[in-house]
Amino acid sequence: MLILNGIIFIFTANYYALAVRFGEYRVMAGAVLAVLFLLGNGKPSLRDRKIPDRRLRICQQGSDLLVLFCISTGVSVLYLLLEIQQLFTGEVKVWLLHLLNVFLVEAVVFWNGIIRVYLTSKQLALKWRLLGLICGFMPVVNLVVLYYIIRITGYEAKLEGEKLLVNEKRKGRRVCATKYPILLVHGVFFRDFKYLNYWGRIPGELEKNGAVIYYGNHQSADSVEGSARELSERIRQITEETGCGKLNIIAHSKGGLDCRYALSELGIADRVASLTTINTPHKGCLFADYLLEKIPEEIQRRAADTYNRAVKVLGDENPDFMEAVRDLTKNACTARNQHIKDAAGVYYQSAGSKCNGAFNGRFPLNATYPLVKHFDGENDGLVSTESFPWGENFYLVTVKGKRGVTHGDMIDLNRENIPGFDVREFYVNLVADLKKKGF
């Protein structure tokens, strides 16, 4: 149907030049083309027919219309160039009216498509929306921007539509309904906010598949021991109030160090069934050692004071920026690992990710990747891949090509659909595996 509409749009855009070929039937042909053109603008293809969500259907239609715009405009421009001799043979008016016909038809197709994707796409970031507006009248550049808009929105409609169908199909199986609830523990310099979830779309996806979710709710920056004490109290609170007995912990970044300390040193191991650490620097970050060594203490103190004052406004009671950073260094982690042993009866596993090249992914992790690589080797933009493994199983995540998967991508920080890596499905599979193991 997309091809058929492409042919219809080409004929409609060039109708003024082609009308003479229809002879006495040109009025009827024009009316038929007009009707088919309007229908094609409403239903550009059949690719949206299986998408169960209206927003996504409109997004797919918009993306398809932009594809049709590119095809029909390309053919029409070629036709105009082939007829350009009319400008020199006394048929200037004919050529200009043909040009006007093309412009009006393609404008309808373009604006119909672009408005649809602008209003319905969640993946079309502000950057691409602004670039679309700014570069709209820049030859060649506008085509490059349009290509990315089509690719992003088309992939969004396809992926999100497929996810809806998959979740509907497995709804009755409740694949993430683990024996014990899930406790999500954030990393350093973030908090658990009700309307700005640290874990992006992940909790919603897990809950759709039967999981019961709780959050650590600890402050954003403190020493490993300080955060561990907060988390141990949170674990006691949840298990006592709900009567669930135990929890499955999934902890990101420094949160994994905090949880390991709580389990081994603070007497809450009997309330935890499993600990899964995500991109946790178990062996520390040599890059952090370097920064603390090279940055003057006065600058460190000012940065820490500024941060601590700011996050107190957001709810932290006693934040400690410098203690949090010091506990992430290679020296601190090495010393801690020598005396903290894994708690008996708790299942430990880990996962991490890898960037594939410099300046890929979202800022600032794309910029820090080469610096961390200089000190720590392959990394996720912050932490070395060698620092991630801990426990019985370890999963290393990346994708083909230059993009890779960053430290922030592993918690869906930017709510971005990354080709080759579905972060929500990764967590669904992770939790489903915990369920199979009896946790």
C-alpha positions as semicolon CSV with decimal commas, in nm:
position;residue;x (nm);y (nm);z (nm)
1;M;0,000;0,000;0,000
2;L;0,293;0,233;0,066
3;I;0,414;0,180;-0,292
4;L;0,063;0,234;-0,432
5;N;0,027;0,558;-0,240
6;G;0,370;0,662;-0,361
7;I;0,252;0,627;-0,721
8;I;-0,069;0,817;-0,645
9;F;0,121;1,100;-0,476
10;I;0,363;1,126;-0,771
11;F;0,076;1,148;-1,022
12;T;-0,107;1,402;-0,806
13;A;0,202;1,621;-0,759
14;N;0,264;1,623;-1,134
15;Y;-0,099;1,631;-1,247
16;Y;-0,074;1,972;-1,414
17;A;0,203;1,844;-1,642
18;L;0,029;1,511;-1,701
19;A;-0,328;1,640;-1,749
20;V;-0,285;1,685;-2,123
21;R;-0,217;1,312;-2,152
22;F;-0,559;1,231;-2,006
23;G;-0,736;1,414;-2,290
24;E;-1,110;1,450;-2,241
25;Y;-1,089;1,246;-1,920
26;R;-0,856;1,486;-1,743
27;V;-1,128;1,628;-1,515
28;M;-1,241;1,281;-1,411
29;A;-0,878;1,170;-1,368
30;G;-0,810;1,474;-1,156
31;A;-1,110;1,405;-0,934
32;V;-1,010;1,041;-0,888
33;L;-0,652;1,138;-0,805
34;A;-0,772;1,398;-0,554
35;V;-0,989;1,141;-0,373
36;L;-0,711;0,880;-0,371
37;F;-0,463;1,144;-0,255
38;L;-0,683;1,240;0,040
39;L;-0,738;0,873;0,131
40;G;-0,363;0,811;0,110
41;N;-0,299;1,098;0,347
42;G;-0,532;0,934;0,595
43;K;-0,400;0,582;0,547
44;P;-0,050;0,595;0,396
45;S;0,027;0,224;0,451
46;L;-0,088;-0,089;0,630
47;R;0,209;-0,099;0,868
48;D;0,005;0,055;1,148
49;R;-0,284;-0,194;1,131
50;K;-0,145;-0,430;1,399
51;I;-0,039;-0,157;1,642
52;P;-0,287;-0,163;1,933
53;D;-0,226;0,194;2,047
54;R;-0,377;0,500;1,876
55;R;-0,081;0,728;1,950
56;L;0,163;0,482;1,799
57;R;-0,060;0,428;1,495
58;I;-0,060;0,801;1,427
59;C;0,317;0,813;1,478
60;Q;0,365;0,530;1,226
61;Q;0,134;0,703;0,979
62;G;0,330;1,025;1,017
63;S;0,660;0,846;0,957
64;D;0,516;0,675;0,648
65;L;0,388;1,007;0,513
66;L;0,735;1,155;0,544
67;V;0,873;0,857;0,350
68;L;0,613;0,918;0,080
69;F;0,703;1,286;0,079
70;C;1,069;1,201;0,011
71;I;0,982;0,957;-0,268
72;S;0,726;1,172;-0,447
73;T;0,929;1,491;-0,408
74;G;1,239;1,321;-0,547
75;V;1,054;1,195;-0,856
76;S;0,877;1,528;-0,905
77;V;1,199;1,728;-0,887
78;L;1,354;1,494;-1,145
79;Y;1,052;1,543;-1,372
80;L;1,075;1,922;-1,335
81;L;1,443;1,910;-1,430
82;L;1,365;1,700;-1,736
83;E;1,107;1,961;-1,844
84;I;1,323;2,262;-1,761
85;Q;1,369;2,342;-2,133
86;Q;1,016;2,486;-2,115
87;L;1,172;2,792;-1,952
88;F;1,355;2,863;-2,279
89;T;1,085;2,767;-2,533
90;G;0,808;3,005;-2,441
91;E;0,635;2,769;-2,197
92;V;0,750;2,938;-1,878
93;K;0,396;2,955;-1,742
94;V;0,344;2,582;-1,791
95;W;0,665;2,497;-1,603
96;L;0,590;2,737;-1,319
97;L;0,236;2,606;-1,276
98;H;0,378;2,252;-1,271
99;L;0,620;2,366;-0,999
100;L;0,333;2,522;-0,802
101;N;0,134;2,198;-0,833
102;V;0,429;1,999;-0,695
103;F;0,488;2,246;-0,413
104;L;0,126;2,249;-0,292
105;V;0,082;1,871;-0,303
106;E;0,413;1,798;-0,131
107;A;0,343;2,064;0,132
108;V;0,022;1,882;0,225
109;V;0,204;1,550;0,255
110;F;0,498;1,693;0,449
111;W;0,297;1,891;0,703
112;N;0,052;1,607;0,752
113;G;0,343;1,377;0,835
114;I;0,558;1,612;1,041
115;I;0,270;1,733;1,258
116;R;0,171;1,373;1,333
117;V;0,519;1,268;1,447
118;Y;0,583;1,590;1,639
119;L;0,261;1,548;1,835
120;T;0,283;1,174;1,903
121;S;0,648;1,068;1,921
122;K;0,809;1,029;2,264
123;Q;1,147;0,931;2,121
124;L;1,184;1,239;1,901
125;A;1,392;1,438;2,146
126;L;1,384;1,817;2,171
127;K;1,712;1,822;1,975
128;W;1,555;1,670;1,663
129;R;1,241;1,880;1,693
130;L;1,450;2,199;1,704
131;L;1,679;2,081;1,425
132;G;1,374;2,009;1,214
133;L;1,251;2,364;1,262
134;I;1,590;2,532;1,223
135;C;1,719;2,328;0,928
136;G;1,392;2,304;0,738
137;F;1,504;2,543;0,466
138;M;1,870;2,438;0,447
139;P;1,920;2,223;0,135
140;V;2,077;1,881;0,196
141;V;2,095;1,944;0,573
142;N;1,716;1,930;0,592
143;L;1,719;1,592;0,417
144;V;1,969;1,453;0,669
145;V;1,756;1,574;0,961
146;L;1,441;1,438;0,798
147;Y;1,609;1,099;0,754
148;Y;1,677;1,077;1,129
149;I;1,326;1,193;1,216
150;I;1,179;0,919;0,995
151;R;1,415;0,656;1,137
152;I;1,352;0,748;1,501
153;T;0,973;0,768;1,476
154;G;0,935;0,462;1,256
155;Y;1,145;0,253;1,494
156;E;0,951;0,387;1,793
157;A;0,614;0,290;1,646
158;K;0,739;-0,056;1,547
159;L;0,916;-0,136;1,876
160;E;0,651;0,004;2,110
161;G;0,373;-0,162;1,913
162;E;0,550;-0,498;1,932
163;K;0,605;-0,453;2,308
164;L;0,237;-0,390;2,365
165;L;0,150;-0,708;2,176
166;V;0,412;-0,913;2,364
167;N;0,295;-0,788;2,703
168;E;-0,067;-0,858;2,615
169;K;0,021;-1,210;2,503
170;R;0,213;-1,299;2,821
171;K;-0,008;-1,102;3,061
172;G;-0,161;-1,413;3,214
173;R;0,178;-1,574;3,275
174;R;0,299;-1,290;3,505
175;V;0,657;-1,372;3,420
176;C;0,794;-1,115;3,669
177;A;0,576;-1,220;3,966
178;T;0,868;-1,324;4,187
179;K;0,821;-1,496;4,523
180;Y;0,967;-1,189;4,695
181;P;0,915;-0,823;4,596
182;I;1,177;-0,621;4,406
183;L;1,368;-0,340;4,578
184;L;1,527;-0,095;4,331
185;V;1,829;0,088;4,473
186;H;1,962;0,397;4,295
187;G;2,323;0,503;4,252
188;V;2,510;0,810;4,371
189;F;2,396;1,170;4,304
190;F;2,034;1,075;4,239
191;R;1,721;1,031;4,447
192;D;1,397;0,839;4,411
193;F;1,140;1,098;4,300
194;K;0,774;1,016;4,248
195;Y;0,739;1,200;3,916
196;L;1,096;1,161;3,785
197;N;1,180;0,795;3,813
198;Y;1,550;0,714;3,830
199;W;1,475;0,384;3,653
200;G;1,286;0,534;3,360
201;R;1,031;0,299;3,201
202;I;1,171;-0,012;3,370
203;P;0,947;-0,028;3,682
204;G;0,631;0,014;3,473
205;E;0,736;-0,268;3,242
206;L;0,812;-0,499;3,537
207;E;0,479;-0,420;3,703
208;K;0,291;-0,493;3,379
209;N;0,443;-0,839;3,398
210;G;0,352;-0,905;3,762
211;A;0,637;-0,760;3,968
212;V;0,588;-0,581;4,299
213;I;0,828;-0,285;4,320
214;Y;0,972;-0,086;4,611
215;Y;1,244;0,181;4,617
216;G;1,543;0,241;4,844
217;N;1,449;0,606;4,912
218;H;1,794;0,679;5,058
219;Q;1,969;1,011;5,013
220;S;2,172;1,084;4,704
221;A;2,526;1,110;4,841
222;D;2,689;0,951;5,144
223;S;2,961;0,704;5,229
224;V;2,900;0,338;5,151
225;E;2,847;0,270;5,519
226;G;2,609;0,564;5,562
227;S;2,397;0,465;5,263
228;A;2,403;0,102;5,374
229;R;2,257;0,197;5,711
230;E;1,974;0,386;5,546
231;L;1,904;0,093;5,314
232;S;1,910;-0,163;5,595
233;E;1,642;0,036;5,777
234;R;1,439;0,057;5,457
235;I;1,464;-0,320;5,408
236;R;1,350;-0,384;5,765
237;Q;1,060;-0,142;5,719
238;I;0,935;-0,309;5,400
239;T;0,967;-0,666;5,522
240;E;0,799;-0,590;5,854
241;E;0,514;-0,379;5,713
242;T;0,432;-0,616;5,427
243;G;0,520;-0,948;5,586
244;C;0,694;-1,050;5,264
245;G;0,986;-1,203;5,453
246;K;1,256;-1,119;5,201
247;L;1,335;-0,892;4,907
248;N;1,513;-0,924;4,573
249;I;1,744;-0,625;4,541
250;I;1,843;-0,474;4,206
251;A;2,102;-0,203;4,268
252;H;2,267;0,032;4,020
253;S;2,617;0,178;4,038
254;K;2,723;0,273;4,394
255;G;2,394;0,129;4,516
256;G;2,546;-0,216;4,464
257;L;2,834;-0,132;4,701
258;D;2,589;0,005;4,957
259;C;2,380;-0,312;4,944
260;R;2,678;-0,547;4,970
261;Y;2,789;-0,361;5,283
262;A;2,439;-0,373;5,432
263;L;2,408;-0,747;5,371
264;S;2,749;-0,837;5,511
265;E;2,789;-0,587;5,795
266;L;2,449;-0,472;5,916
267;G;2,258;-0,793;5,987
268;I;1,987;-0,783;5,721
269;A;2,102;-1,077;5,505
270;D;1,817;-1,293;5,636
271;R;1,573;-1,041;5,481
272;V;1,726;-1,056;5,131
273;A;1,688;-1,341;4,881
274;S;1,908;-1,203;4,602
275;L;2,126;-0,907;4,509
276;T;2,169;-0,811;4,143
277;T;2,418;-0,530;4,088
278;I;2,401;-0,323;3,769
279;N;2,715;-0,137;3,645
280;T;2,854;-0,136;3,997
281;P;3,223;-0,044;4,044
282;H;3,305;-0,340;4,269
283;K;3,677;-0,292;4,209
284;G;3,651;0,085;4,209
285;C;3,728;0,357;3,954
286;L;4,092;0,447;3,897
287;F;3,963;0,757;3,720
288;A;3,811;0,873;4,051
289;D;4,150;0,826;4,224
290;Y;4,312;1,041;3,956
291;L;4,055;1,321;3,989
292;L;4,089;1,335;4,368
293;E;4,465;1,347;4,332
294;K;4,479;1,617;4,066
295;I;4,188;1,850;4,151
296;P;4,290;2,104;4,419
297;E;4,131;2,042;4,759
298;E;3,979;2,389;4,767
299;I;3,790;2,324;4,443
300;Q;3,678;1,984;4,574
301;R;3,551;2,145;4,894
302;R;3,358;2,415;4,708
303;A;3,198;2,162;4,474
304;A;3,103;1,941;4,768
305;D;2,954;2,230;4,968
306;T;2,754;2,351;4,669
307;Y;2,618;2,003;4,601
308;N;2,535;1,931;4,967
309;R;2,343;2,259;5,005
310;A;2,148;2,199;4,683
311;V;2,035;1,844;4,761
312;K;1,928;1,933;5,114
313;V;1,658;2,142;4,949
314;L;1,550;1,829;4,758
315;G;1,522;1,615;5,070
316;D;1,867;1,484;5,166
317;E;1,909;1,517;5,542
318;N;2,286;1,484;5,573
319;P;2,450;1,449;5,229
320;D;2,825;1,399;5,204
321;F;2,954;1,449;4,849
322;M;3,321;1,385;4,926
323;E;3,265;1,065;5,124
324;A;3,056;0,927;4,839
325;V;3,328;1,002;4,585
326;R;3,611;0,868;4,803
327;D;3,428;0,538;4,853
328;L;3,418;0,488;4,475
329;T;3,795;0,500;4,429
330;K;3,998;0,191;4,345
331;N;4,188;0,214;4,673
332;A;3,870;0,235;4,884
333;C;3,699;-0,054;4,702
334;T;4,008;-0,274;4,722
335;A;4,033;-0,218;5,097
336;R;3,661;-0,282;5,149
337;N;3,667;-0,601;4,941
338;Q;3,940;-0,746;5,163
339;H;3,720;-0,761;5,471
340;I;3,360;-0,766;5,341
341;K;3,251;-1,117;5,249
342;D;2,931;-1,215;5,069
343;A;2,645;-1,302;5,303
344;A;2,557;-1,669;5,326
345;G;2,219;-1,768;5,185
346;V;2,195;-1,470;4,945
347;Y;2,219;-1,517;4,567
348;Y;2,460;-1,266;4,409
349;Q;2,479;-1,180;4,040
350;S;2,582;-0,880;3,833
351;A;2,549;-0,705;3,498
352;G;2,735;-0,428;3,321
353;S;2,751;-0,253;2,986
354;K;3,011;-0,122;2,744
355;C;3,042;0,175;2,511
356;N;3,194;0,090;2,175
357;G;3,363;0,419;2,095
358;A;3,423;0,776;2,196
359;F;3,150;1,038;2,169
360;N;2,863;0,794;2,130
361;G;2,551;0,788;2,340
362;R;2,415;1,085;2,535
363;F;2,610;1,364;2,706
364;P;2,803;1,361;2,941
365;L;2,891;0,990;2,932
366;N;2,992;1,013;2,567
367;A;3,251;1,276;2,664
368;T;3,388;1,095;2,971
369;Y;3,430;0,762;2,790
370;P;3,776;0,837;2,640
371;L;3,903;0,973;2,973
372;V;3,791;0,666;3,165
373;K;3,932;0,441;2,892
374;H;4,272;0,606;2,934
375;F;4,281;0,504;3,300
376;D;4,054;0,200;3,329
377;G;4,022;0,053;2,979
378;E;3,687;-0,050;2,826
379;N;3,403;0,114;3,014
380;D;3,044;0,237;3,018
381;G;3,136;0,604;3,029
382;L;3,213;0,593;3,402
383;V;3,314;0,246;3,518
384;S;3,554;-0,011;3,379
385;T;3,399;-0,334;3,252
386;E;3,654;-0,523;3,464
387;S;3,500;-0,370;3,776
388;F;3,144;-0,500;3,712
389;P;3,154;-0,879;3,775
390;W;3,036;-1,000;4,114
391;G;2,856;-1,315;4,218
392;E;2,758;-1,637;4,045
393;N;2,651;-1,489;3,711
394;F;2,764;-1,186;3,510
395;Y;2,603;-1,033;3,199
396;L;2,791;-0,787;2,977
397;V;2,564;-0,578;2,756
398;T;2,655;-0,387;2,440
399;V;2,531;-0,346;2,084
400;K;2,689;-0,369;1,741
401;G;2,829;-0,056;1,586
402;K;2,959;0,263;1,745
403;R;2,677;0,329;1,993
404;G;2,733;0,087;2,279
405;V;2,536;0,100;2,605
406;T;2,629;0,357;2,869
407;H;2,607;0,371;3,248
408;G;2,288;0,576;3,217
409;D;2,136;0,359;2,943
410;M;2,128;0,067;3,187
411;I;1,868;0,246;3,399
412;D;1,680;0,395;3,102
413;L;1,795;0,738;3,214
414;N;1,706;0,906;2,883
415;R;1,403;0,687;2,800
416;E;1,574;0,617;2,469
417;N;1,506;0,321;2,239
418;I;1,850;0,189;2,147
419;P;1,856;-0,036;1,838
420;G;1,985;-0,376;1,943
421;F;1,922;-0,328;2,316
422;D;1,578;-0,319;2,476
423;V;1,653;-0,214;2,834
424;R;1,299;-0,287;2,955
425;E;1,304;-0,640;2,816
426;F;1,650;-0,689;2,968
427;Y;1,504;-0,630;3,315
428;V;1,195;-0,839;3,240
429;N;1,423;-1,131;3,154
430;L;1,640;-1,063;3,459
431;V;1,344;-1,071;3,697
432;A;1,181;-1,363;3,516
433;D;1,502;-1,558;3,575
434;L;1,486;-1,475;3,947
435;K;1,133;-1,612;3,949
436;K;1,250;-1,935;3,783
437;K;1,520;-1,969;4,048
438;G;1,253;-1,953;4,320
439;F;1,330;-1,603;4,444
